Amino acid sequence: MQLFEFNQASTEDAMIFLKHCVQIPSWSTELVAKRPYASIEEVLTAANQQAATWRWDEIKAALDNHPRIGEKKAQAELSEIEKSFSNREQSGIAADDDTRLALLKGNLAYEKKYGFIFLIKAAGLSSEAVLHALTSRLQNDPEIEKCIVHQQLAEIALSRLAQELHA
C-alpha cells in the first residue's frame, strides 16, 4: 500500500494493513487517527513515537503471535503478508539440522528463563549472529531483556511499515 492509498483507505483497511507490521492495536489506532501524512518519513516518525509508548502487556500479546526465530510456524496463524515478512527477515538463517537444533535449544532455554519468545530483527543476520545474540541475551536481567525485546519489535514493525509504503 502506497502512502496515498494508506491516507485514503478506510479505517478498517488501514488497521489491517498496520496489523501486518505488528499486532499492537494501540499503535495501529494512533497511526490511523493521525492521517493524512504528508510523507513516508512523517508516518515513520509517528510510528516510532507511538512504538515508544507500548506497554509490556501489548508487547507480550504481539510476541504470542510472532514466529520463533528459525521456525516457520508461528504460535498463531499469520496472514500471508506476515508470513512473507517473516520468511524474508529470516532468509539468512540456515536450515541445516545443527542450526535448527541449536536455535530450538536456545529458544527453549530463553522461553524457560523469560516466559516469552526470543525476538531479534533478523533481517540481514546470519545464523551465527543470531545464535550469538541468543546466547548473549540469555545472560540478561529480565527487565533489561524486556527493553531489548521492545526495541527489537519496534525495529521490525518500522522496517515492515517502510517496506510496504515504499513498495
MDAnalysis code that builds the backbone (N, CA, C; Angstrom):
import MDAnalysis as mda
import numpy as np

u = mda.Universe.empty(501, n_residues=167, atom_resindex=np.repeat(np.arange(167), 3), trajectory=True)
u.add_TopologyAttr("name", ["N", "CA", "C"] * 167)
u.add_TopologyAttr("resid", np.arange(1, 168))
u.add_TopologyAttr("resname", ["MET", "GLN", "LEU", "PHE", "GLU", "PHE", "ASN", "GLN", "ALA", "SER", "THR", "GLU", "ASP", "ALA", "MET", "ILE", "PHE", "LEU", "LYS", "HIS", "CYS", "VAL", "GLN", "ILE", "PRO", "SER", "TRP", "SER", "THR", "GLU", "LEU", "VAL", "ALA", "LYS", "ARG", "PRO", "TYR", "ALA", "SER", "ILE", "GLU", "GLU", "VAL", "LEU", "THR", "ALA", "ALA", "ASN", "GLN", "GLN", "ALA", "ALA", "THR", "TRP", "ARG", "TRP", "ASP", "GLU", "ILE", "LYS", "ALA", "ALA", "LEU", "ASP", "ASN", "HIS", "PRO", "ARG", "ILE", "GLY", "GLU", "LYS", "LYS", "ALA", "GLN", "ALA", "GLU", "LEU", "SER", "GLU", "ILE", "GLU", "LYS", "SER", "PHE", "SER", "ASN", "ARG", "GLU", "GLN", "SER", "GLY", "ILE", "ALA", "ALA", "ASP", "ASP", "ASP", "THR", "ARG", "LEU", "ALA", "LEU", "LEU", "LYS", "GLY", "ASN", "LEU", "ALA", "TYR", "GLU", "LYS", "LYS", "TYR", "GLY", "PHE", "ILE", "PHE", "LEU", "ILE", "LYS", "ALA", "ALA", "GLY", "LEU", "SER", "SER", "GLU", "ALA", "VAL", "LEU", "HIS", "ALA", "LEU", "THR", "SER", "ARG", "LEU", "GLN", "ASN", "ASP", "PRO", "GLU", "ILE", "GLU", "LYS", "CYS", "ILE", "VAL", "HIS", "GLN", "GLN", "LEU", "ALA", "GLU", "ILE", "ALA", "LEU", "SER", "ARG", "LEU", "ALA", "GLN", "GLU", "LEU", "HIS", "ALA"])
u.atoms.positions = np.array([
    [0.865, -1.171, 0.000],
    [0.000, 0.000, 0.000],
    [0.904, 1.224, 0.000],
    [0.713, 2.086, -0.942],
    [1.493, 3.312, -1.001],
    [0.886, 4.361, -0.076],
    [1.648, 5.420, 0.177],
    [1.226, 6.435, 1.145],
    [-0.144, 7.011, 0.808],
    [-0.363, 7.383, -0.441],
    [-1.662, 7.981, -0.784],
    [-2.797, 6.994, -0.551],
    [-2.546, 5.692, -0.776],
    [-3.570, 4.675, -0.524],
    [-3.824, 4.530, 0.973],
    [-2.747, 4.567, 1.749],
    [-2.882, 4.477, 3.206],
    [-3.686, 5.661, 3.734],
    [-3.384, 6.845, 3.239],
    [-4.101, 8.046, 3.681],
    [-5.584, 7.988, 3.337],
    [-5.934, 7.362, 2.230],
    [-7.323, 7.335, 1.763],
    [-8.070, 6.050, 2.133],
    [-7.381, 5.077, 2.650],
    [-8.018, 3.794, 2.979],
    [-9.046, 3.966, 4.089],
    [-9.997, 3.079, 4.105],
    [-10.953, 3.069, 5.211],
    [-10.192, 2.774, 6.499],
    [-10.791, 3.125, 7.612],
    [-10.165, 2.847, 8.904],
    [-9.881, 1.353, 9.034],
    [-10.836, 0.535, 8.663],
    [-10.677, -0.918, 8.769],
    [-9.513, -1.411, 7.913],
    [-9.434, -0.965, 6.662],
    [-8.352, -1.409, 5.780],
    [-6.994, -0.913, 6.267],
    [-6.944, 0.305, 6.759],
    [-5.679, 0.840, 7.283],
    [-5.245, 0.071, 8.528],
    [-6.192, -0.294, 9.377],
    [-5.873, -1.065, 10.580],
    [-5.337, -2.454, 10.203],
    [-5.951, -3.088, 9.229],
    [-5.485, -4.402, 8.778],
    [-4.080, -4.287, 8.211],
    [-3.842, -3.259, 7.417],
    [-2.512, -3.018, 6.847],
    [-1.459, -2.891, 7.952],
    [-1.744, -2.129, 8.968],
    [-0.784, -1.919, 10.059],
    [-0.615, -3.162, 10.925],
    [-1.680, -3.948, 11.053],
    [-1.607, -5.181, 11.836],
    [-0.570, -6.134, 11.261],
    [-0.351, -6.086, 9.945],
    [0.657, -6.936, 9.322],
    [2.069, -6.536, 9.753],
    [2.248, -5.307, 10.183],
    [3.558, -4.828, 10.627],
    [3.829, -5.235, 12.067],
    [2.830, -5.103, 12.914],
    [2.927, -5.532, 14.307],
    [1.510, -5.614, 14.863],
    [1.262, -6.618, 15.657],
    [-0.080, -6.810, 16.198],
    [-0.227, -6.123, 17.556],
    [-0.153, -4.788, 17.504],
    [-0.386, -3.968, 18.698],
    [-1.466, -2.949, 18.316],
    [-2.716, -3.198, 18.720],
    [-3.836, -2.364, 18.291],
    [-3.686, -0.869, 18.603],
    [-3.104, -0.518, 19.752],
    [-2.973, 0.913, 20.080],
    [-2.086, 1.632, 19.066],
    [-1.067, 0.950, 18.579],
    [-0.159, 1.509, 17.569],
    [-0.930, 1.811, 16.287],
    [-1.677, 0.822, 15.833],
    [-2.465, 0.985, 14.608],
    [-3.508, 2.076, 14.770],
    [-4.212, 2.071, 15.893],
    [-5.270, 3.061, 16.132],
    [-4.720, 4.484, 16.091],
    [-3.598, 4.700, 16.768],
    [-2.997, 6.037, 16.799],
    [-2.512, 6.478, 15.426],
    [-1.869, 5.579, 14.692],
    [-1.368, 5.948, 13.374],
    [-2.500, 6.243, 12.400],
    [-3.554, 5.461, 12.462],
    [-4.699, 5.690, 11.583],
    [-5.375, 7.019, 11.932],
    [-5.475, 7.330, 13.198],
    [-6.140, 8.562, 13.640],
    [-5.395, 9.820, 13.197],
    [-4.093, 9.720, 13.002],
    [-3.285, 10.887, 12.638],
    [-3.197, 11.118, 11.127],
    [-3.861, 10.308, 10.338],
    [-3.848, 10.504, 8.883],
    [-4.554, 11.801, 8.525],
    [-4.232, 12.428, 7.426],
    [-3.269, 12.024, 6.409],
    [-1.840, 12.461, 6.765],
    [-0.898, 11.746, 6.192],
    [0.524, 12.040, 6.365],
    [1.055, 12.659, 5.076],
    [1.934, 13.629, 5.228],
    [2.497, 14.322, 4.070],
    [3.617, 13.531, 3.405],
    [4.252, 12.638, 4.161],
    [5.379, 11.880, 3.608],
    [5.525, 10.566, 4.359],
    [6.268, 9.656, 3.761],
    [6.567, 8.385, 4.414],
    [7.365, 8.644, 5.687],
    [8.282, 9.591, 5.629],
    [9.085, 9.923, 6.803],
    [8.195, 10.365, 7.965],
    [7.135, 11.104, 7.659],
    [6.213, 11.552, 8.704],
    [5.493, 10.360, 9.342],
    [5.080, 9.399, 8.529],
    [4.439, 8.189, 9.054],
    [5.422, 7.432, 9.940],
    [6.660, 7.270, 9.464],
    [7.650, 6.510, 10.218],
    [8.017, 7.201, 11.528],
    [8.073, 8.515, 11.522],
    [8.340, 9.258, 12.761],
    [7.203, 9.045, 13.755],
    [5.967, 9.150, 13.275],
    [4.806, 8.927, 14.150],
    [4.784, 7.485, 14.651],
    [5.119, 6.535, 13.781],
    [5.135, 5.123, 14.160],
    [6.190, 4.866, 15.232],
    [7.343, 5.478, 15.081],
    [8.415, 5.317, 16.068],
    [8.017, 5.935, 17.409],
    [7.420, 7.109, 17.368],
    [6.977, 7.757, 18.607],
    [5.914, 6.927, 19.311],
    [4.993, 6.386, 18.550],
    [3.940, 5.558, 19.137],
    [4.516, 4.264, 19.695],
    [5.490, 3.678, 19.001],
    [6.109, 2.433, 19.478],
    [6.769, 2.635, 20.843],
    [7.262, 3.821, 21.090],
    [7.914, 4.114, 22.376],
    [6.922, 4.049, 23.543],
    [5.632, 4.123, 23.260],
    [4.612, 4.114, 24.316],
    [4.074, 2.721, 24.623],
    [4.523, 1.704, 23.883],
    [3.994, 0.356, 24.084],
    [4.207, -0.114, 25.509],
    [3.169, -0.706, 26.064],
    [3.258, -1.324, 27.389],
    [3.683, -2.789, 27.226],
    [4.235, -3.350, 28.292],
    [4.713, -4.726, 28.198],
    [3.587, -5.707, 27.857],
    [2.379, -5.502, 28.382],
    [1.292, -6.436, 28.072],
    [0.962, -6.432, 26.579],
    [1.085, -5.280, 25.925],
    [0.863, -5.199, 24.480],
    [1.978, -5.936, 23.725],
    [3.190, -5.729, 24.159],
    [4.343, -6.381, 23.524],
    [4.228, -7.892, 23.683],
    [3.900, -8.342, 24.893],
    [3.767, -9.770, 25.163],
    [2.687, -10.393, 24.282],
    [1.569, -9.705, 24.113],
    [0.491, -10.210, 23.251],
    [0.969, -10.315, 21.801],
    [1.745, -9.344, 21.346],
    [2.281, -9.387, 19.986],
    [3.274, -10.539, 19.831],
    [4.078, -10.783, 20.864],
    [5.045, -11.884, 20.820],
    [4.344, -13.234, 20.707],
    [3.185, -13.338, 21.330],
    [2.434, -14.590, 21.298],
    [1.970, -14.943, 19.888],
    [1.978, -13.956, 18.979],
    [1.575, -14.179, 17.586],
    [2.756, -14.098, 16.632],
    [3.951, -14.153, 17.164],
    [5.157, -13.991, 16.352],
    [5.871, -15.329, 16.237],
    [6.406, -15.667, 15.051],
    [7.128, -16.941, 14.938],
    [8.453, -16.910, 15.689],
    [8.852, -18.056, 16.192],
    [10.178, -18.176, 16.790],
    [11.215, -17.992, 15.695],
    [12.358, -17.476, 16.072],
    [13.454, -17.338, 15.128],
    [13.881, -18.734, 14.670],
    [13.996, -18.907, 13.377],
    [14.381, -20.200, 12.824],
    [13.217, -21.148, 12.643],
    [12.034, -20.736, 13.043],
    [10.853, -21.587, 12.943],
    [9.911, -20.973, 11.920],
    [9.370, -21.771, 11.072],
    [8.499, -21.271, 10.012],
    [7.045, -21.156, 10.446],
    [6.690, -21.786, 11.561],
    [5.304, -21.778, 12.006],
    [5.177, -20.930, 13.262],
    [4.246, -20.004, 13.251],
    [4.031, -19.145, 14.412],
    [3.125, -19.845, 15.420],
    [3.046, -19.250, 16.598],
    [2.153, -19.784, 17.619],
    [0.695, -19.545, 17.249],
    [0.446, -18.548, 16.483],
    [-0.901, -18.257, 15.993],
    [-0.815, -18.162, 14.472],
    [-1.937, -18.198, 13.820],
    [-1.947, -18.102, 12.372],
    [-1.525, -16.705, 11.927],
    [-0.602, -16.667, 10.988],
    [-0.162, -15.397, 10.410],
    [-0.869, -15.190, 9.086],
    [-1.035, -13.935, 8.710],
    [-1.562, -13.640, 7.384],
    [-0.486, -13.955, 6.362],
    [-0.854, -14.016, 5.103],
    [0.129, -14.271, 4.048],
    [1.190, -13.171, 4.021],
    [0.790, -11.935, 4.281],
    [1.744, -10.818, 4.303],
    [2.732, -11.004, 5.452],
    [2.239, -11.375, 6.620],
    [3.117, -11.594, 7.772],
    [4.068, -12.769, 7.527],
    [3.571, -13.832, 6.900],
    [4.431, -14.969, 6.568],
    [5.536, -14.527, 5.611],
    [5.171, -13.718, 4.633],
    [6.152, -13.221, 3.676],
    [7.217, -12.375, 4.366],
    [6.787, -11.471, 5.253],
    [7.740, -10.667, 6.033],
    [8.690, -11.584, 6.793],
    [8.137, -12.537, 7.524],
    [8.933, -13.423, 8.358],
    [9.935, -14.214, 7.528],
    [9.484, -14.741, 6.396],
    [10.381, -15.512, 5.535],
    [11.525, -14.651, 5.008],
    [11.226, -13.430, 4.589],
    [12.290, -12.527, 4.100],
    [13.237, -12.153, 5.222],
    [12.691, -11.840, 6.386],
    [13.512, -11.404, 7.514],
    [14.444, -12.513, 8.003],
    [13.987, -13.744, 7.897],
    [14.787, -14.864, 8.392],
    [15.513, -15.599, 7.269],
    [15.639, -14.967, 6.109],
    [16.258, -15.641, 4.963],
    [17.720, -15.989, 5.195],
    [18.403, -15.301, 6.088],
    [19.808, -15.589, 6.370],
    [20.017, -16.702, 7.375],
    [18.929, -17.220, 7.917],
    [19.025, -18.285, 8.915],
    [19.134, -19.620, 8.188],
    [20.235, -20.313, 8.400],
    [20.479, -21.591, 7.735],
    [19.445, -22.622, 8.163],
    [19.132, -23.499, 7.232],
    [18.113, -24.507, 7.504],
    [18.713, -25.878, 7.812],
    [20.028, -25.951, 8.068],
    [20.627, -27.252, 8.353],
    [20.196, -27.740, 9.735],
    [20.316, -29.035, 9.936],
    [19.839, -29.660, 11.174],
    [20.551, -29.135, 12.417],
    [21.857, -28.934, 12.338],
    [22.606, -28.447, 13.501],
    [22.123, -27.056, 13.925],
    [21.899, -26.192, 12.940],
    [21.433, -24.836, 13.252],
    [20.031, -24.872, 13.833],
    [19.164, -25.669, 13.224],
    [17.792, -25.783, 13.751],
    [17.797, -26.286, 15.188],
    [18.623, -27.262, 15.470],
    [18.698, -27.822, 16.816],
    [19.243, -26.785, 17.807],
    [20.296, -26.076, 17.423],
    [20.865, -25.052, 18.307],
    [19.857, -23.930, 18.568],
    [19.128, -23.523, 17.533],
    [18.108, -22.488, 17.718],
    [16.967, -22.990, 18.591],
    [16.554, -24.220, 18.386],
    [15.481, -24.795, 19.192],
    [15.891, -24.846, 20.657],
    [17.071, -25.354, 20.936],
    [17.546, -25.430, 22.318],
    [17.666, -24.039, 22.930],
    [18.222, -23.101, 22.163],
    [18.354, -21.728, 22.660],
    [17.008, -21.082, 22.906],
    [16.088, -21.271, 21.968],
    [14.744, -20.720, 22.129],
    [14.067, -21.277, 23.376],
    [14.176, -22.568, 23.583],
    [13.538, -23.190, 24.746],
    [14.146, -22.690, 26.055],
    [15.469, -22.554, 26.097],
    [16.121, -22.025, 27.302],
    [15.691, -20.587, 27.557],
    [15.604, -19.813, 26.494],
    [15.194, -18.411, 26.596],
    [13.762, -18.321, 27.119],
    [12.857, -19.095, 26.524],
    [11.452, -19.069, 26.937],
    [11.287, -19.536, 28.380],
    [12.074, -20.527, 28.780],
    [12.010, -21.004, 30.164],
    [12.454, -19.903, 31.125],
    [13.498, -19.183, 30.765],
    [14.022, -18.139, 31.640],
    [13.117, -16.911, 31.689],
    [12.655, -16.453, 30.529],
    [11.945, -15.174, 30.466],
    [10.424, -15.283, 30.351],
    [9.913, -16.390, 29.848],
    [8.467, -16.546, 29.716],
    [7.889, -15.978, 28.426],
    [8.753, -15.681, 27.454],
    [8.321, -15.215, 26.143],
    [9.375, -15.599, 25.123],
    [9.017, -15.502, 23.832],
    [9.938, -15.936, 22.784],
    [11.110, -14.972, 22.625],
    [12.210, -15.526, 22.142],
    [13.371, -14.722, 21.768],
    [13.021, -13.972, 20.492],
    [13.227, -12.674, 20.489],
    [12.907, -11.846, 19.333],
    [14.131, -11.028, 18.963],
    [14.438, -11.044, 17.683],
    [15.544, -10.253, 17.164],
    [15.178, -9.823, 15.749],
    [15.578, -8.642, 15.379],
    [15.393, -8.196, 13.999],
    [16.432, -8.956, 13.180],
    [15.980, -10.036, 12.553],
    [16.882, -10.994, 11.909],
    [17.286, -10.599, 10.497],
    [16.617, -9.628, 9.910],
    [16.930, -9.244, 8.531],
    [18.415, -8.916, 8.400],
    [19.062, -9.613, 7.481],
    [20.474, -9.374, 7.226],
    [21.433, -10.092, 8.152],
    [20.912, -10.831, 9.137],
    [21.784, -11.528, 10.082],
    [21.994, -12.978, 9.644],
    [23.180, -13.480, 9.910],
    [23.487, -14.889, 9.658],
    [23.001, -15.727, 10.835],
    [22.971, -17.019, 10.628],
    [22.623, -17.946, 11.712],
    [23.556, -17.782, 12.897],
    [24.850, -17.612, 12.591],
    [25.849, -17.468, 13.649],
    [25.595, -16.210, 14.477],
    [25.258, -15.119, 13.810],
    [24.992, -13.865, 14.522],
    [23.757, -13.990, 15.409],
    [22.729, -14.659, 14.913],
    [21.505, -14.843, 15.700],
    [21.795, -15.736, 16.905],
    [22.507, -16.832, 16.693],
    [22.838, -17.726, 17.801],
    [23.710, -17.031, 18.845],
    [24.650, -16.200, 18.391],
    [25.492, -15.441, 19.319],
    [24.630, -14.482, 20.152],
    [23.716, -13.771, 19.486],
    [22.838, -12.839, 20.203],
    [21.956, -13.584, 21.199],
    [21.425, -14.716, 20.792],
    [20.570, -15.517, 21.670],
    [21.349, -15.955, 22.910],
    [22.528, -16.484, 22.710],
    [23.363, -16.929, 23.829],
    [23.718, -15.766, 24.750],
    [24.087, -14.664, 24.162],
    [24.466, -13.480, 24.934],
    [23.285, -12.930, 25.733],
    [22.133, -12.852, 25.095],
    [20.962, -12.276, 25.755],
    [20.412, -13.173, 26.863],
    [20.751, -14.444, 26.855],
    [20.346, -15.320, 27.958],
    [21.002, -14.907, 29.272],
    [22.018, -14.058, 29.216],
    [22.705, -13.585, 30.423],
    [22.032, -12.344, 31.013],
    [21.082, -11.751, 30.285],
    [20.463, -10.502, 30.719],
    [19.491, -10.674, 31.877],
    [19.365, -9.618, 32.636],
    [18.319, -9.480, 33.640],
    [16.979, -9.413, 32.891],
    [15.902, -9.965, 33.434],
    [14.610, -9.944, 32.738],
    [14.129, -8.548, 32.335],
    [14.353, -7.541, 33.174],
    [13.900, -6.191, 32.821],
    [14.697, -5.605, 31.656],
    [15.987, -5.889, 31.631],
    [16.814, -5.443, 30.503],
    [16.359, -6.150, 29.236],
    [16.078, -7.430, 29.343],
    [15.644, -8.190, 28.174],
    [14.307, -7.679, 27.642],
    [13.403, -7.289, 28.518],
    [12.137, -6.713, 28.061],
    [12.378, -5.432, 27.273],
    [13.312, -4.620, 27.703],
    [13.650, -3.385, 26.967],
    [14.222, -3.709, 25.593],
    [15.074, -4.721, 25.526],
    [15.663, -5.121, 24.239],
    [14.576, -5.647, 23.309],
    [13.689, -6.466, 23.834],
    [12.596, -7.015, 23.023],
    [11.711, -5.877, 22.501],
    [11.406, -4.909, 23.353],
    [10.610, -3.746, 22.937],
    [11.283, -3.062, 21.750],
    [12.576, -2.800, 21.878],
    [13.327, -2.121, 20.828],
    [13.359, -2.967, 19.551],
    [13.570, -4.271, 19.678],
    [13.629, -5.151, 18.506],
    [12.269, -5.224, 17.803],
    [11.193, -5.328, 18.568],
    [9.860, -5.383, 17.976],
    [9.538, -4.079, 17.254],
    [9.913, -2.962, 17.836],
    [9.689, -1.666, 17.185],
    [10.473, -1.585, 15.872],
    [11.720, -2.046, 15.892],
    [12.525, -2.023, 14.667],
    [11.906, -2.897, 13.581],
    [11.398, -4.058, 13.959],
    [10.746, -4.941, 12.995],
    [9.506, -4.259, 12.417],
    [8.682, -3.690, 13.276],
    [7.452, -3.027, 12.824],
    [7.764, -1.869, 11.878],
    [8.737, -1.043, 12.240],
    [9.096, 0.108, 11.401],
    [9.684, -0.337, 10.074],
    [10.480, -1.376, 10.098],
    [11.050, -1.905, 8.861],
    [9.951, -2.420, 7.931],
    [9.017, -3.150, 8.484],
    [7.896, -3.666, 7.685],
    [7.059, -2.533, 7.120],
    [6.781, -1.540, 7.947],
    [5.988, -0.404, 7.510],
    [6.700, 0.336, 6.370],
    [7.979, 0.578, 6.524],
    [8.747, 1.273, 5.488],
    [8.754, 0.471, 4.188],
    [8.958, -0.839, 4.304],
    [8.955, -1.685, 3.095],
    [7.636, -1.597, 2.354],
    [6.566, -1.672, 3.095],
    [5.243, -1.673, 2.467],
    [4.897, -0.312, 1.855],
    [5.261, 0.760, 2.532],
    [4.942, 2.079, 1.994],
    [5.827, 2.458, 0.820],
    [7.026, 1.865, 0.737],
    [7.916, 2.113, -0.393],
    [7.678, 1.144, -1.548],
    [6.837, 0.147, -1.324],
    [6.626, -0.880, -2.358],
    [5.984, -0.289, -3.602],
])
